[in-house]
Protein backbone atom coordinates (compact mmCIF):
# COMPACT_ATOMS: atom_id res chain seq x y z
CA UNK A 1 0.00 0.00 0.00
CA UNK A 2 1.15 3.53 -0.75
CA UNK A 3 1.17 6.01 2.09
CA UNK A 4 -0.81 9.22 1.76
CA UNK A 5 1.48 12.20 1.33
CA UNK A 6 1.62 14.83 4.04
CA UNK A 7 0.95 18.50 3.36
CA UNK A 8 4.30 20.11 2.67
CA UNK A 9 3.96 22.72 5.45
CA UNK A 10 3.20 20.01 8.01
CA UNK A 11 5.93 17.68 6.73
CA UNK A 12 8.60 20.38 6.89
CA UNK A 13 8.05 20.86 10.63
CA UNK A 14 9.17 17.29 11.31
CA UNK A 15 12.79 18.19 10.56
CA UNK A 16 12.76 21.51 12.42
CA UNK A 17 13.77 23.27 9.20
CA UNK A 18 11.94 25.33 6.63
CA UNK A 19 11.47 23.77 3.22
CA UNK A 20 14.36 25.79 1.76
CA UNK A 21 16.65 24.95 4.68
CA UNK A 22 15.70 21.27 4.48
CA UNK A 23 16.44 21.07 0.76
CA UNK A 24 19.73 22.94 1.20
CA UNK A 25 20.93 20.64 3.99
CA UNK A 26 19.89 17.45 2.19
CA UNK A 27 21.69 18.71 -0.92
CA UNK A 28 24.85 19.42 1.10
CA UNK A 29 24.74 15.89 2.50
CA UNK A 30 24.27 14.37 -0.96
CA UNK A 31 27.04 16.63 -2.27
CA UNK A 32 29.56 14.88 -0.02
CA UNK A 33 29.86 12.13 -2.60
CA UNK A 34 30.03 14.44 -5.60
CA UNK A 35 32.78 16.59 -4.13
CA UNK A 36 34.69 13.46 -3.05
CA UNK A 37 34.95 12.39 -6.68
CA UNK A 38 34.74 15.45 -8.90
CA UNK A 39 37.09 17.82 -7.09
CA UNK A 40 40.03 15.50 -7.64
CA UNK A 41 39.52 14.79 -11.33
CA UNK A 42 41.97 17.56 -12.40
CA UNK A 43 44.55 16.10 -10.00
CA UNK A 44 44.39 12.41 -10.97
CA UNK A 45 47.40 12.69 -13.25
CA UNK A 46 49.50 14.35 -10.54
CA UNK A 47 48.35 11.84 -7.91
CA UNK A 48 49.43 8.99 -10.18
CA UNK A 49 52.77 10.62 -10.96
CA UNK A 50 53.46 11.44 -7.30
CA UNK A 51 52.72 7.90 -6.09
CA UNK A 52 54.34 6.00 -8.97
CA UNK A 53 51.26 4.80 -10.89
CA UNK A 54 52.45 3.80 -14.36
CA UNK A 55 49.18 2.76 -16.05
CA UNK A 56 46.94 5.80 -16.49
CA UNK A 57 43.79 3.64 -16.31
CA UNK A 58 44.84 2.57 -12.80
CA UNK A 59 44.36 6.15 -11.56
CA UNK A 60 40.65 5.46 -11.88
CA UNK A 61 40.92 3.17 -8.84
CA UNK A 62 40.94 6.31 -6.67
CA UNK A 63 37.27 6.64 -7.61
CA UNK A 64 36.43 2.93 -7.64
CA UNK A 65 37.84 2.33 -4.11
CA UNK A 66 35.67 5.12 -2.75
CA UNK A 67 32.54 3.76 -4.45
CA UNK A 68 33.16 0.24 -3.14
CA UNK A 69 33.54 1.48 0.44
CA UNK A 70 30.43 3.60 0.15
CA UNK A 71 28.41 0.83 -1.45
CA UNK A 72 29.07 -1.95 1.05
CA UNK A 73 28.82 0.28 4.15
CA UNK A 74 25.28 1.32 3.23
CA UNK A 75 24.16 -2.17 4.22
CA UNK A 76 25.26 -1.29 7.75
CA UNK A 77 24.13 2.33 8.08
CA UNK A 78 20.57 1.75 6.87
CA UNK A 79 19.53 -0.77 9.55
CA UNK A 80 21.57 1.18 12.12
CA UNK A 81 19.58 4.33 11.37
CA UNK A 82 16.30 2.38 11.59
CA UNK A 83 17.26 1.34 15.12
CA UNK A 84 19.02 4.37 16.61
CA UNK A 85 17.59 7.18 14.51
CA UNK A 86 19.09 9.26 11.73
CA UNK A 87 21.21 11.86 13.52
CA UNK A 88 23.79 9.82 15.48
CA UNK A 89 24.84 7.45 12.65
CA UNK A 90 24.92 10.39 10.24
CA UNK A 91 27.27 12.40 12.45
CA UNK A 92 29.44 9.32 13.02
CA UNK A 93 29.76 8.76 9.28
CA UNK A 94 30.66 12.42 8.69
CA UNK A 95 33.39 12.20 11.34
CA UNK A 96 34.92 9.07 9.75
CA UNK A 97 34.73 10.69 6.33
CA UNK A 98 36.50 13.87 7.44
CA UNK A 99 39.25 12.16 9.44
CA UNK A 100 40.10 9.74 6.62
CA UNK A 101 40.23 12.61 4.12
CA UNK A 102 42.73 14.40 6.32
CA UNK A 103 44.78 11.22 6.76
CA UNK A 104 45.16 10.90 2.99
CA UNK A 105 47.33 14.03 3.07
CA UNK A 106 50.08 11.94 4.71
CA UNK A 107 49.92 8.72 2.63
CA UNK A 108 53.29 7.40 1.38
CA UNK A 109 51.99 4.96 -1.27
CA UNK A 110 49.19 4.57 -3.78
CA UNK A 111 47.98 1.45 -1.93
CA UNK A 112 47.63 3.43 1.31
CA UNK A 113 45.69 6.11 -0.54
CA UNK A 114 43.30 3.52 -1.96
CA UNK A 115 42.76 2.01 1.51
CA UNK A 116 41.91 5.39 3.01
CA UNK A 117 39.64 6.18 0.08
CA UNK A 118 37.82 2.93 0.89
CA UNK A 119 37.48 4.08 4.52
CA UNK A 120 36.36 7.51 3.37
CA UNK A 121 33.67 5.86 1.26
CA UNK A 122 32.50 3.91 4.32
CA UNK A 123 31.97 7.17 6.19
CA UNK A 124 30.26 8.75 3.20
CA UNK A 125 27.80 5.85 3.04
CA UNK A 126 26.00 7.36 6.01
CA UNK A 127 25.29 10.55 4.07
CA UNK A 128 23.97 8.66 1.04
CA UNK A 129 21.65 6.22 2.76
CA UNK A 130 20.47 8.37 5.67
CA UNK A 131 19.77 11.43 3.54
CA UNK A 132 17.33 9.45 1.40
CA UNK A 133 15.79 7.98 4.56
CA UNK A 134 15.30 11.44 6.05
CA UNK A 135 13.57 12.67 2.90
CA UNK A 136 11.33 9.57 2.97
CA UNK A 137 10.59 10.20 6.67
CA UNK A 138 9.34 13.66 5.82
CA UNK A 139 7.76 13.35 2.36
CA UNK A 140 6.03 10.76 0.18
CA UNK A 141 4.69 10.23 -3.34
CA UNK A 142 5.07 13.03 -5.86
CA UNK A 143 6.09 15.37 -3.04
CA UNK A 144 9.10 13.16 -2.39
CA UNK A 145 9.94 13.17 -6.10
CA UNK A 146 9.63 16.96 -6.16
CA UNK A 147 11.86 17.41 -3.11
CA UNK A 148 14.42 14.90 -4.38
CA UNK A 149 14.48 16.74 -7.71
CA UNK A 150 15.21 20.04 -5.94
CA UNK A 151 17.84 18.32 -3.79
CA UNK A 152 19.42 16.86 -6.92
CA UNK A 153 19.32 20.26 -8.63
CA UNK A 154 21.28 21.89 -5.82
CA UNK A 155 23.46 18.78 -5.54
CA UNK A 156 24.35 19.07 -9.24
CA UNK A 157 25.89 22.47 -8.60
CA UNK A 158 28.80 20.63 -6.96
CA UNK A 159 29.90 18.74 -10.11
CA UNK A 160 29.65 22.07 -11.91
CA UNK A 161 32.08 23.86 -9.59
CA UNK A 162 34.09 21.04 -7.97
CA UNK A 163 36.48 20.36 -10.90
CA UNK A 164 37.12 24.10 -11.16
CA UNK A 165 37.95 24.20 -7.46
CA UNK A 166 40.25 21.23 -7.96
CA UNK A 167 41.89 22.94 -10.93
CA UNK A 168 42.36 26.12 -8.87
CA UNK A 169 43.96 24.13 -6.05
CA UNK A 170 46.31 22.48 -8.53
CA UNK A 171 47.33 25.89 -9.93
CA UNK A 172 48.33 27.32 -6.54
CA UNK A 173 49.18 24.19 -4.53
CA UNK A 174 49.33 20.43 -5.14
CA UNK A 175 47.03 17.43 -4.83
CA UNK A 176 47.33 16.97 -1.05
CA UNK A 177 45.45 20.23 -0.53
CA UNK A 178 42.43 18.76 -2.32
CA UNK A 179 41.89 16.38 0.60
CA UNK A 180 42.29 19.19 3.14
CA UNK A 181 39.45 21.01 1.37
CA UNK A 182 37.35 17.82 1.42
CA UNK A 183 37.89 17.50 5.20
CA UNK A 184 36.85 21.13 5.72
CA UNK A 185 33.70 20.53 3.69
CA UNK A 186 32.82 17.62 6.00
CA UNK A 187 33.02 19.97 8.99
CA UNK A 188 30.86 22.54 7.20
CA UNK A 189 28.16 19.91 6.59
CA UNK A 190 28.34 18.34 10.06
CA UNK A 191 27.72 21.61 11.92
CA UNK A 192 24.14 22.27 10.70
CA UNK A 193 23.28 18.57 11.15
CA UNK A 194 24.44 18.72 14.77
CA UNK A 195 22.92 22.12 15.55
CA UNK A 196 19.69 22.31 13.54
CA UNK A 197 18.38 18.99 12.23
CA UNK A 198 15.82 17.22 14.42
CA UNK A 199 15.46 13.47 14.61
CA UNK A 200 13.02 12.55 11.82
CA UNK A 201 12.49 8.86 12.59
CA UNK A 202 9.29 8.41 14.61
CA UNK A 203 9.76 6.17 17.68
CA UNK A 204 6.98 3.89 16.40
CA UNK A 205 8.99 3.18 13.23
CA UNK A 206 12.20 2.10 14.96
CA UNK A 207 13.25 -1.47 14.25
CA UNK A 208 15.44 -3.74 16.39
CA UNK A 209 19.08 -3.98 15.28
CA UNK A 210 19.22 -7.78 15.09
CA UNK A 211 20.26 -10.12 12.32
CA UNK A 212 16.74 -11.51 11.94
CA UNK A 213 15.20 -8.03 11.80
CA UNK A 214 17.75 -6.83 9.26
CA UNK A 215 17.23 -9.92 7.08
CA UNK A 216 13.47 -9.45 7.30
CA UNK A 217 13.88 -5.84 6.14
CA UNK A 218 16.08 -6.94 3.27
CA UNK A 219 13.50 -9.57 2.31
CA UNK A 220 10.78 -6.91 2.19
CA UNK A 221 12.88 -4.82 -0.19
CA UNK A 222 14.13 -7.61 -2.43
CA UNK A 223 10.71 -9.21 -2.84
CA UNK A 224 9.04 -5.97 -3.90
CA UNK A 225 9.10 -6.03 -7.70
CA UNK A 226 8.82 -2.26 -8.17
CA UNK A 227 11.56 -1.46 -5.67
CA UNK A 228 13.93 -4.16 -6.91
CA UNK A 229 13.73 -3.52 -10.63
CA UNK A 230 13.71 0.26 -10.43
CA UNK A 231 16.82 -0.08 -8.28
CA UNK A 232 18.47 -2.35 -10.85
CA UNK A 233 17.55 0.11 -13.63
CA UNK A 234 19.10 2.96 -11.66
CA UNK A 235 22.21 0.86 -11.02
CA UNK A 236 22.70 0.30 -14.73
CA UNK A 237 22.30 4.00 -15.55
CA UNK A 238 24.64 5.00 -12.73
CA UNK A 239 27.19 2.64 -14.27
CA UNK A 240 27.16 4.83 -17.38
CA UNK A 241 27.60 7.98 -15.29
CA UNK A 242 30.48 6.46 -13.28
CA UNK A 243 32.04 5.20 -16.50
CA UNK A 244 32.11 8.76 -17.81
CA UNK A 245 33.45 10.15 -14.52
CA UNK A 246 36.20 7.51 -14.46
CA UNK A 247 37.41 8.38 -17.94
CA UNK A 248 36.37 12.06 -18.16
CA UNK A 249 39.88 13.43 -17.65
CA UNK A 250 41.35 11.01 -20.20
CA UNK A 251 38.67 11.81 -22.79
CA UNK A 252 38.41 15.57 -22.40
CA UNK A 253 42.11 16.19 -21.86
CA UNK A 254 43.75 13.22 -23.61
CA UNK A 255 41.45 12.77 -26.62
CA UNK A 256 40.17 16.31 -27.13
CA UNK A 257 43.13 18.23 -25.67
CA UNK A 258 41.05 20.64 -23.56
CA UNK A 259 43.73 21.12 -20.90
CA UNK A 260 42.66 23.71 -18.32
CA UNK A 261 39.24 23.95 -20.03
CA UNK A 262 38.40 20.45 -18.82
CA UNK A 263 36.52 21.69 -15.69
CA UNK A 264 34.38 24.06 -17.79
CA UNK A 265 33.22 21.33 -20.18
CA UNK A 266 32.69 18.87 -17.33
CA UNK A 267 30.63 21.56 -15.58
CA UNK A 268 28.48 22.00 -18.68
CA UNK A 269 27.52 18.32 -18.61
CA UNK A 270 26.71 18.46 -14.89
CA UNK A 271 24.74 21.63 -15.55
CA UNK A 272 22.49 19.73 -17.96
CA UNK A 273 21.57 17.33 -15.15
CA UNK A 274 20.89 20.26 -12.81
CA UNK A 275 18.58 21.88 -15.36
CA UNK A 276 16.80 18.55 -15.86
CA UNK A 277 16.36 18.07 -12.11
CA UNK A 278 14.82 21.53 -11.78
CA UNK A 279 12.56 20.84 -14.78
CA UNK A 280 11.47 17.60 -13.15
CA UNK A 281 10.63 19.35 -9.88
CA UNK A 282 8.35 21.75 -11.79
CA UNK A 283 6.60 19.09 -13.87
CA UNK A 284 6.40 15.98 -11.70
CA UNK A 285 3.28 17.02 -9.79
CA UNK A 286 1.43 17.63 -13.03
CA UNK A 287 2.56 14.71 -15.16
CA UNK A 288 3.71 12.18 -12.57
CA UNK A 289 6.93 10.29 -11.99
CA UNK A 290 6.31 7.55 -14.53
CA UNK A 291 5.38 9.75 -17.47
CA UNK A 292 8.49 11.90 -17.08
CA UNK A 293 11.01 9.19 -16.27
CA UNK A 294 9.79 6.67 -18.83
CA UNK A 295 9.90 9.26 -21.60
CA UNK A 296 13.37 10.30 -20.47
CA UNK A 297 14.58 6.68 -20.47
CA UNK A 298 13.44 6.26 -24.06
CA UNK A 299 15.21 9.52 -24.93
CA UNK A 300 18.37 8.34 -23.15
CA UNK A 301 18.30 5.10 -25.13
CA UNK A 302 17.82 6.89 -28.45
CA UNK A 303 20.55 9.46 -27.81
CA UNK A 304 22.95 6.70 -26.71
CA UNK A 305 22.20 4.69 -29.85
CA UNK A 306 22.92 7.69 -32.11
CA UNK A 307 26.11 8.43 -30.15
CA UNK A 308 27.30 4.81 -30.39
CA UNK A 309 26.51 4.56 -34.10
CA UNK A 310 28.32 7.80 -34.89
CA UNK A 311 31.39 6.82 -32.86
CA UNK A 312 31.62 3.45 -34.63
CA UNK A 313 31.69 5.21 -38.00
CA UNK A 314 34.71 7.34 -37.08
CA UNK A 315 36.24 9.76 -34.54
CA UNK A 316 33.66 12.20 -33.17
CA UNK A 317 34.46 15.91 -33.36
CA UNK A 318 34.23 17.65 -30.00
CA UNK A 319 30.98 19.60 -30.73
CA UNK A 320 29.14 16.42 -31.75
CA UNK A 321 30.44 14.52 -28.72
CA UNK A 322 29.31 17.34 -26.42
CA UNK A 323 25.86 17.53 -28.01
CA UNK A 324 25.16 13.79 -27.77
CA UNK A 325 26.61 13.40 -24.29
CA UNK A 326 24.71 16.46 -23.04
CA UNK A 327 21.50 14.91 -24.39
CA UNK A 328 22.07 11.76 -22.32
CA UNK A 329 22.94 13.76 -19.21
CA UNK A 330 19.75 15.81 -19.48
CA UNK A 331 17.67 12.64 -19.73
CA UNK A 332 19.54 11.16 -16.76
CA UNK A 333 18.54 14.19 -14.68
CA UNK A 334 14.87 13.47 -15.42
CA UNK A 335 15.27 9.80 -14.53
CA UNK A 336 17.31 9.59 -11.33
CA UNK A 337 15.10 11.30 -8.74
CA UNK A 338 11.92 9.68 -10.06
CA UNK A 339 13.33 6.15 -10.18
CA UNK A 340 14.60 6.50 -6.59
CA UNK A 341 11.28 7.89 -5.40
CA UNK A 342 9.33 5.06 -7.06
CA UNK A 343 11.68 2.47 -5.56
CA UNK A 344 11.31 3.96 -2.06
CA UNK A 345 7.60 4.76 -2.17
CA UNK A 346 6.21 1.36 -1.07
CA UNK A 347 8.94 0.93 1.58
CA UNK A 348 8.35 3.81 3.99
CA UNK A 349 7.92 1.48 6.97
CA UNK A 350 11.50 0.24 6.51
CA UNK A 351 12.97 3.40 4.98
CA UNK A 352 16.46 3.07 6.49
CA UNK A 353 16.92 -0.57 5.56
CA UNK A 354 15.31 0.03 2.17
CA UNK A 355 17.57 2.98 1.46
CA UNK A 356 20.62 0.92 2.41
CA UNK A 357 19.70 -2.01 0.14
CA UNK A 358 18.84 0.31 -2.72
CA UNK A 359 21.95 2.41 -2.16
CA UNK A 360 24.20 -0.65 -1.89
CA UNK A 361 22.83 -2.14 -5.10
CA UNK A 362 23.05 1.13 -7.00
CA UNK A 363 26.52 2.09 -5.79
CA UNK A 364 28.19 -1.31 -6.07
CA UNK A 365 26.40 -2.24 -9.28
CA UNK A 366 26.98 1.17 -10.82
CA UNK A 367 30.56 1.29 -9.56
CA UNK A 368 31.46 -2.10 -11.05
CA UNK A 369 29.77 -1.30 -14.37
CA UNK A 370 31.47 2.10 -14.40
CA UNK A 371 34.84 0.50 -13.69
CA UNK A 372 34.43 -1.86 -16.65
CA UNK A 373 33.46 1.02 -18.92
CA UNK A 374 36.31 3.17 -17.66
CA UNK A 375 38.92 0.42 -17.95
CA UNK A 376 37.83 -0.17 -21.55
CA UNK A 377 39.08 3.31 -22.48
CA UNK A 378 41.22 3.02 -25.64
CA UNK A 379 41.95 6.65 -26.51
CA UNK A 380 38.52 7.05 -28.13
CA UNK A 381 34.96 7.68 -26.96
CA UNK A 382 33.64 4.46 -28.51
CA UNK A 383 33.82 2.26 -25.35
CA UNK A 384 31.92 4.94 -23.42
CA UNK A 385 29.25 5.23 -26.12
CA UNK A 386 28.81 1.45 -26.29
CA UNK A 387 28.59 1.34 -22.50
CA UNK A 388 25.89 4.03 -22.42
CA UNK A 389 23.71 2.26 -24.98
CA UNK A 390 24.15 -1.14 -23.31
CA UNK A 391 23.09 0.08 -19.88
CA UNK A 392 20.17 1.99 -21.43
CA UNK A 393 18.82 -1.26 -22.88
CA UNK A 394 19.33 -3.07 -19.57
CA UNK A 395 17.54 -0.28 -17.69
CA UNK A 396 14.64 -0.35 -20.15
CA UNK A 397 14.22 -4.10 -19.68
CA UNK A 398 14.25 -3.68 -15.88
CA UNK A 399 11.57 -0.97 -16.04
CA UNK A 400 9.38 -3.13 -18.29
CA UNK A 401 9.65 -5.98 -15.75
CA UNK A 402 8.84 -3.60 -12.88
CA UNK A 403 5.78 -2.26 -14.70
CA UNK A 404 4.47 -5.59 -15.99
CA UNK A 405 5.39 -4.75 -19.58
CA UNK A 406 3.62 -1.36 -19.74
CA UNK A 407 5.21 2.09 -19.65
CA UNK A 408 3.54 5.39 -18.71
CA UNK A 409 0.83 3.81 -16.54
CA UNK A 410 0.49 5.38 -13.05
CA UNK A 411 -0.19 2.89 -10.28
CA UNK A 412 -1.92 5.43 -8.05
CA UNK A 413 -2.71 9.16 -7.95
CA UNK A 414 0.71 9.84 -6.41
CA UNK A 415 2.65 8.09 -9.19
ZIDAFEN-V823155 format. One line per field, one symbol per residue. ss: DSSP state (A for helix, B for strand, O for the rest). psi: psi as a letter, one per 40 degrees, with the letter a starting at -180 (. if undefined). burial: # if it has 24 or more other ideal C-beta (glycine too) atoms within 12 Angstrom, else .. A space follows every 10 residues. Layout:
# ZIDAFEN-V823155
ss->???
psi->???
burial->???
This chain:
# ZIDAFEN-V823155
ss->OOOOOOOAAA AAAAAOOOAA AAAAAAAAAA AAAAAAAAOO AAAAAAAAAA OOOOOAAAAA AAAAAAAAAA AAAAAAAAAA AAAAOAAAAA AAAAAAAAAA AAAAOOOOOA AAAAAAAAAA AAAAAAAAAA AAAAAAAAOO AAAAAAAAAA AAAAAAAAAA AAAAAAAAAA AAOOOAAAAA AAAAAAAAAA AAAAAOOOOO OOAAAOOOOO AAAAAAAAAA AAOOAAAAAA AAAAAAAAAA AAAAAAAAAA AAAAAOOOAA AAAAAAAAAA AAAAAAAAAA AAAAAAAOAA AAAAAAAAAA AAAAAAAAAA AAAOOOOAAA AAAAAAAAAA AAAAAAAAAA AAAAAOOAAA AAAAAAAAAA AAAAAAAAAA AAAAAOOOOO OAAAAAAAAA AAAAAAAAAA AAOOOOOOOO OOOOO
psi->ihiiiiiddd ddedeeiidd dddddddddd edddddddde deeddddddd efhdhddede dddddddddd dddddddddd dddeiddddd dddddddddd dddddeheid dddddddddd dddddddddd ddddddddii addddddddd dddddedddd dddddddddd deaadddddd dddddddddd ddddddhihe hhddeiiigi dddddddddd deehdddddd dddddddddd ddddddeddd dddddefdbe eddddddddd dddddddddd dddddddidd dddddddddd dddddddddd dddihhiddd dddddddddd dddedddddd dddddefdef dddddddddd dddddddddd ddddeehffi eddddddddd dddddddddd ddefehiehi eide.
burial->.##.#..#.. ##.##.#.#. .######### ########## ########.. #....##### ########## ########## #######.## ########## #####.#..# ..######## ########## ########## ########## ########## #######.## ....#####. ###.###.## .##...#### #...###... ...#..##.# ##.#.##### ########## ########## ###.##.#.. .##.###### ########## #.###.#### ########## #.######.# #....#.... ##.####### ########## ########## ########## ########## #######..# ########## ######.### .##......# ...##
